[in-house]
Every structure is written in C-alpha cells, then in structure tokens.
Amino acid sequence: MSWPLHAEVYFGVLTHVSDGDTIWVAPEDGMAAKKLRLLGLDAPEICQTGGVASRDALQQALTGKRLRVSVNFQDQYGRGLARVSAEGQDVGALMVLSGQAWSSRWHGRLTTYAKEEKQARAAHLGVFAGPTAEWPGDFRKRYGSCYPAK
C-alpha cells in the first residue's frame, strides 16, 4: 500500500545502500538523508541468493554521482517510493537490465521494466544466470523477512 504525495523532485548524493532496491540519499539542500525504495523493481532480499551482488551493483552504479530523485508516493514503512536517475540514466532500468532485480509485478504481470527483464533473462544475466532464480515476493512468502523482529 502506498500513499500519494505531491511530487517531490530533488538532487542529491548516495549515503547508504541497504539492498538492491533501498537507498539513502542526502539532498543537495543540506537536509538529512532520506530513505528511498526504488519504484518499479524488486531486488533479491539481502539474505537471498543474489541479494549481496544486487546491493553491491547498486552501490557501484550510484557512488559518487549526482542523483535526480522523484518521489510521488510513500510506502507503509515511511520510505519514499522513488524513481532515481544517475547521470541521466534510469537506475531501475539499469538494475533490471543487468539482471540485478526483477520488474515489479501487479496481479502476476510484469510492469514498468518488463522489457528490461525479458532482455536480462534472455542473456542469462545476474539472478537470471541460473535456473533457480526466485522472485523476491515468493522468497518473502516462504521465508519471511531477512530482518525478523527482535
């Protein structure tokens, strides 16, 4: 579930990567870093096969670059749901095209980055390199969170 916000667009720099689809960005205006969930994709959980590689790929793609962030929604965890670009390149498309994440699904259908996921699958890139790639939503249903409540 997400709640609509007025579109918030800003530039900033990466301060932390939690996993392949969650980052912290410090706006250039000096405000505190904001936790963001990349919109349109689902990366492997950090404790799932491919999770660490996905996180590392995202960190490498964003470190030292000026990021453009566009937030239109907030999720139930308080994260801004954002589209992010680095040097003019859509970061979500980059992650899916390189096989480091899946395109989001809506009622079982691929959404935003369907074309990029099909290309990554055909090229056997990243999580699609082997026959056992498990969509993160299914992984979470079977195993729960990588961070169980204490």
Secondary structure, 3 states (H helix, E strand, C coil): CEEEEEEEEEEEEEEEEEECCEEEEEECCCCCCEEEEECCEECCCCCCCCHHHHHHHHHHHHCCCCEEEEEEEEECCCCEEEEEEECCEEHHHHHHHCCCCEECEECCEECCCHHHHHHHHHCCCHHHCCCCCCCHHHHHHHHCCCCCCC
